[in-house]
Amino acid sequence: MNGTEATRPAARRLALFIGLMVLVGLNLRPALSSLAPVLTRIQQDTGLMPLSIGALTTLPVLCLGIFAPLAPWLSKHFGPENTLSPPCCCCPAVCCCAECRPWPHCSPAR
């Protein structure tokens, strides 16, 4: 096997990786950008201040930028399953806690 034959699979894997990252990016884009058209309605229905509404659009993007560099290190040290398990368990717990708030003045009007 010469040098060019050895680089073909590596180049193919790199192209596949880049293609998959583009597809993941396209998949995440609607989730991050679809909130803007309904911000006024969310603010009216919940009574949130403009600062809180701004945080709704800023925090997800900020967290992606902050925690993305940590993902490879965490995955290397703890394994992919152990790295992904806490966020996958926290999301439903946060949603459940947000629905069962003990503070009536913080709950949206129903």
C-alpha positions in Angstrom: 0.0 0.0 0.0 1.5 3.3 -1.0 0.9 6.7 0.6 -1.9 7.8 -1.7 -4.0 4.7 -1.0 -3.6 5.3 2.8 -4.8 8.9 2.5 -7.9 8.1 0.5 -9.8 6.6 3.4 -8.7 9.5 5.7 -9.8 12.1 3.1 -13.1 10.3 2.7 -13.7 10.2 6.4 -12.8 13.9 6.7 -15.3 14.7 3.9 -18.0 12.6 5.6 -17.3 14.3 8.9 -17.6 17.8 7.4 -20.7 16.8 5.6 -22.3 15.5 8.8 -21.4 18.7 10.7 -23.1 20.8 8.0 -26.2 18.6 8.3 -26.2 18.9 12.1 -25.8 22.7 11.7 -28.7 22.9 9.3 -30.8 20.8 11.7 -30.1 23.0 14.7 -30.6 26.3 12.8 -34.5 26.2 12.9 -34.5 25.4 16.6 -32.4 28.5 17.3 -33.9 30.9 14.9 -37.6 30.0 15.1 -38.2 31.8 18.3 -37.8 35.4 16.9 -41.1 35.5 15.0 -43.1 34.7 18.2 -41.2 36.8 20.7 -43.9 39.5 20.9 -46.5 36.9 21.6 -44.4 35.2 24.2 -43.7 38.6 25.9 -47.5 39.4 25.9 -48.5 36.0 27.2 -45.9 35.7 29.9 -45.3 39.3 30.9 -41.6 38.9 30.6 -39.4 42.0 30.6 -37.5 42.9 27.4 -34.2 41.8 29.2 -35.7 38.3 29.7 -36.9 38.1 26.2 -33.4 39.0 25.0 -32.0 36.3 27.1 -34.3 33.8 25.5 -32.6 34.4 22.2 -29.0 35.0 23.4 -28.5 32.2 26.0 -28.8 29.2 23.7 -26.3 30.6 21.2 -24.0 31.7 24.0 -24.1 28.2 25.6 -23.3 26.6 22.3 -20.2 28.8 22.0 -19.1 28.3 25.6 -19.7 24.5 26.0 -18.7 23.4 22.5 -15.0 23.4 23.1 -15.5 21.3 26.3 -17.4 18.5 24.5 -14.3 16.7 23.0 -12.5 16.8 26.3 -15.4 15.5 28.3 -16.2 12.8 25.7 -12.5 11.7 25.8 -12.4 11.5 29.6 -15.9 10.3 30.4 -17.0 8.6 27.2 -19.7 9.8 24.8 -22.6 8.2 26.7 -21.6 9.6 30.1 -21.1 13.0 28.5 -24.5 13.2 26.9 -26.5 11.6 29.7 -26.6 14.6 32.2 -27.9 17.1 29.6 -30.4 14.6 28.3 -31.7 14.0 31.8 -31.6 17.7 32.8 -33.8 18.9 30.0 -36.9 17.0 31.0 -36.3 17.8 34.7 -36.0 21.5 34.0 -39.2 21.4 31.9 -41.0 19.6 34.7 -39.8 22.0 37.3 -40.8 25.0 35.2 -44.3 23.6 34.9 -44.7 22.9 38.6 -43.4 26.2 40.0 -44.2 26.9 43.6 -44.2 30.7 43.0 -47.6 31.7 41.6 -46.4 35.2 40.7 -43.7 33.8 38.4 -46.1 31.5 36.6 -47.6 32.6 33.3 -51.3 33.5 33.4 -53.5 30.7 32.4 
